[in-house]
Amino acid sequence: MAEKKTVTIRQTGSPIRRNAVQRATLAGLKLNKLGRVSTLEDTPSVRGMILKVRHMVEVVD
C-alpha cells in the first residue's frame, strides 16, 4: 500500500485583526496559536487552505 504524503505547516502570524474566513481556515488547519505545528495529509484542499493564509503560515520540510 502506498504511503500517504503529508505536509507540515507552522503558524507564524497572528489571526488578530483578520477576517473570519481566515481565522476559520487556520482552525481547519488545526492551528490556533503562534508557533503551533500541524501535520496534515497533502491534498489539493489542504494546499488551497494554505494558500488562503500563506501570509500567516510556513511550510516546514
MODELLER restraints for C-alpha pairs under 7 A, 6 or more apart:
rsr = mdl.restraints
at = mdl.atoms
rsr.add(forms.Gaussian(group=physical.xy_distance, feature=features.Distance(at['CA:4:A'], at['CA:41:A']), mean=6.89, stdev=0.5))
rsr.add(forms.Gaussian(group=physical.xy_distance, feature=features.Distance(at['CA:5:A'], at['CA:41:A']), mean=5.99, stdev=0.5))
rsr.add(forms.Gaussian(group=physical.xy_distance, feature=features.Distance(at['CA:5:A'], at['CA:42:A']), mean=5.46, stdev=0.5))
rsr.add(forms.Gaussian(group=physical.xy_distance, feature=features.Distance(at['CA:6:A'], at['CA:39:A']), mean=6.49, stdev=0.5))
rsr.add(forms.Gaussian(group=physical.xy_distance, feature=features.Distance(at['CA:6:A'], at['CA:40:A']), mean=5.46, stdev=0.5))
rsr.add(forms.Gaussian(group=physical.xy_distance, feature=features.Distance(at['CA:6:A'], at['CA:41:A']), mean=4.32, stdev=0.5))
rsr.add(forms.Gaussian(group=physical.xy_distance, feature=features.Distance(at['CA:6:A'], at['CA:42:A']), mean=4.69, stdev=0.5))
rsr.add(forms.Gaussian(group=physical.xy_distance, feature=features.Distance(at['CA:7:A'], at['CA:39:A']), mean=5.64, stdev=0.5))
rsr.add(forms.Gaussian(group=physical.xy_distance, feature=features.Distance(at['CA:7:A'], at['CA:40:A']), mean=5.50, stdev=0.5))
rsr.add(forms.Gaussian(group=physical.xy_distance, feature=features.Distance(at['CA:7:A'], at['CA:41:A']), mean=6.16, stdev=0.5))
rsr.add(forms.Gaussian(group=physical.xy_distance, feature=features.Distance(at['CA:7:A'], at['CA:42:A']), mean=5.37, stdev=0.5))
rsr.add(forms.Gaussian(group=physical.xy_distance, feature=features.Distance(at['CA:8:A'], at['CA:37:A']), mean=6.90, stdev=0.5))
rsr.add(forms.Gaussian(group=physical.xy_distance, feature=features.Distance(at['CA:8:A'], at['CA:38:A']), mean=5.63, stdev=0.5))
rsr.add(forms.Gaussian(group=physical.xy_distance, feature=features.Distance(at['CA:8:A'], at['CA:39:A']), mean=4.26, stdev=0.5))
rsr.add(forms.Gaussian(group=physical.xy_distance, feature=features.Distance(at['CA:8:A'], at['CA:40:A']), mean=6.42, stdev=0.5))
rsr.add(forms.Gaussian(group=physical.xy_distance, feature=features.Distance(at['CA:8:A'], at['CA:59:A']), mean=5.92, stdev=0.5))
rsr.add(forms.Gaussian(group=physical.xy_distance, feature=features.Distance(at['CA:8:A'], at['CA:60:A']), mean=5.35, stdev=0.5))
rsr.add(forms.Gaussian(group=physical.xy_distance, feature=features.Distance(at['CA:8:A'], at['CA:61:A']), mean=6.93, stdev=0.5))
rsr.add(forms.Gaussian(group=physical.xy_distance, feature=features.Distance(at['CA:9:A'], at['CA:37:A']), mean=5.65, stdev=0.5))
rsr.add(forms.Gaussian(group=physical.xy_distance, feature=features.Distance(at['CA:9:A'], at['CA:38:A']), mean=5.45, stdev=0.5))
rsr.add(forms.Gaussian(group=physical.xy_distance, feature=features.Distance(at['CA:9:A'], at['CA:39:A']), mean=6.45, stdev=0.5))
rsr.add(forms.Gaussian(group=physical.xy_distance, feature=features.Distance(at['CA:9:A'], at['CA:57:A']), mean=6.53, stdev=0.5))
rsr.add(forms.Gaussian(group=physical.xy_distance, feature=features.Distance(at['CA:9:A'], at['CA:58:A']), mean=5.60, stdev=0.5))
rsr.add(forms.Gaussian(group=physical.xy_distance, feature=features.Distance(at['CA:9:A'], at['CA:59:A']), mean=4.45, stdev=0.5))
rsr.add(forms.Gaussian(group=physical.xy_distance, feature=features.Distance(at['CA:9:A'], at['CA:60:A']), mean=5.47, stdev=0.5))
rsr.add(forms.Gaussian(group=physical.xy_distance, feature=features.Distance(at['CA:10:A'], at['CA:35:A']), mean=6.04, stdev=0.5))
rsr.add(forms.Gaussian(group=physical.xy_distance, feature=features.Distance(at['CA:10:A'], at['CA:36:A']), mean=5.63, stdev=0.5))
rsr.add(forms.Gaussian(group=physical.xy_distance, feature=features.Distance(at['CA:10:A'], at['CA:37:A']), mean=4.39, stdev=0.5))
rsr.add(forms.Gaussian(group=physical.xy_distance, feature=features.Distance(at['CA:10:A'], at['CA:38:A']), mean=6.50, stdev=0.5))
rsr.add(forms.Gaussian(group=physical.xy_distance, feature=features.Distance(at['CA:10:A'], at['CA:57:A']), mean=5.51, stdev=0.5))
rsr.add(forms.Gaussian(group=physical.xy_distance, feature=features.Distance(at['CA:10:A'], at['CA:58:A']), mean=5.38, stdev=0.5))
rsr.add(forms.Gaussian(group=physical.xy_distance, feature=features.Distance(at['CA:10:A'], at['CA:59:A']), mean=6.44, stdev=0.5))
rsr.add(forms.Gaussian(group=physical.xy_distance, feature=features.Distance(at['CA:10:A'], at['CA:60:A']), mean=6.78, stdev=0.5))
rsr.add(forms.Gaussian(group=physical.xy_distance, feature=features.Distance(at['CA:11:A'], at['CA:31:A']), mean=6.59, stdev=0.5))
rsr.add(forms.Gaussian(group=physical.xy_distance, feature=features.Distance(at['CA:11:A'], at['CA:34:A']), mean=5.37, stdev=0.5))
rsr.add(forms.Gaussian(group=physical.xy_distance, feature=features.Distance(at['CA:11:A'], at['CA:35:A']), mean=5.27, stdev=0.5))
rsr.add(forms.Gaussian(group=physical.xy_distance, feature=features.Distance(at['CA:11:A'], at['CA:36:A']), mean=5.59, stdev=0.5))
rsr.add(forms.Gaussian(group=physical.xy_distance, feature=features.Distance(at['CA:11:A'], at['CA:37:A']), mean=6.65, stdev=0.5))
rsr.add(forms.Gaussian(group=physical.xy_distance, feature=features.Distance(at['CA:11:A'], at['CA:56:A']), mean=5.95, stdev=0.5))
rsr.add(forms.Gaussian(group=physical.xy_distance, feature=features.Distance(at['CA:11:A'], at['CA:57:A']), mean=4.39, stdev=0.5))
rsr.add(forms.Gaussian(group=physical.xy_distance, feature=features.Distance(at['CA:11:A'], at['CA:58:A']), mean=6.56, stdev=0.5))
rsr.add(forms.Gaussian(group=physical.xy_distance, feature=features.Distance(at['CA:12:A'], at['CA:34:A']), mean=5.68, stdev=0.5))
rsr.add(forms.Gaussian(group=physical.xy_distance, feature=features.Distance(at['CA:12:A'], at['CA:35:A']), mean=6.03, stdev=0.5))
rsr.add(forms.Gaussian(group=physical.xy_distance, feature=features.Distance(at['CA:12:A'], at['CA:56:A']), mean=5.24, stdev=0.5))
rsr.add(forms.Gaussian(group=physical.xy_distance, feature=features.Distance(at['CA:12:A'], at['CA:57:A']), mean=5.13, stdev=0.5))
rsr.add(forms.Gaussian(group=physical.xy_distance, feature=features.Distance(at['CA:12:A'], at['CA:58:A']), mean=6.81, stdev=0.5))
rsr.add(forms.Gaussian(group=physical.xy_distance, feature=features.Distance(at['CA:13:A'], at['CA:34:A']), mean=6.38, stdev=0.5))
rsr.add(forms.Gaussian(group=physical.xy_distance, feature=features.Distance(at['CA:13:A'], at['CA:56:A']), mean=4.11, stdev=0.5))
rsr.add(forms.Gaussian(group=physical.xy_distance, feature=features.Distance(at['CA:13:A'], at['CA:57:A']), mean=6.55, stdev=0.5))
rsr.add(forms.Gaussian(group=physical.xy_distance, feature=features.Distance(at['CA:14:A'], at['CA:34:A']), mean=6.44, stdev=0.5))
rsr.add(forms.Gaussian(group=physical.xy_distance, feature=features.Distance(at['CA:14:A'], at['CA:56:A']), mean=6.79, stdev=0.5))
rsr.add(forms.Gaussian(group=physical.xy_distance, feature=features.Distance(at['CA:15:A'], at['CA:23:A']), mean=5.86, stdev=0.5))
rsr.add(forms.Gaussian(group=physical.xy_distance, feature=features.Distance(at['CA:22:A'], at['CA:53:A']), mean=6.34, stdev=0.5))
rsr.add(forms.Gaussian(group=physical.xy_distance, feature=features.Distance(at['CA:25:A'], at['CA:49:A']), mean=6.29, stdev=0.5))
rsr.add(forms.Gaussian(group=physical.xy_distance, feature=features.Distance(at['CA:26:A'], at['CA:32:A']), mean=6.47, stdev=0.5))
rsr.add(forms.Gaussian(group=physical.xy_distance, feature=features.Distance(at['CA:30:A'], at['CA:38:A']), mean=6.33, stdev=0.5))
rsr.add(forms.Gaussian(group=physical.xy_distance, feature=features.Distance(at['CA:31:A'], at['CA:38:A']), mean=6.81, stdev=0.5))
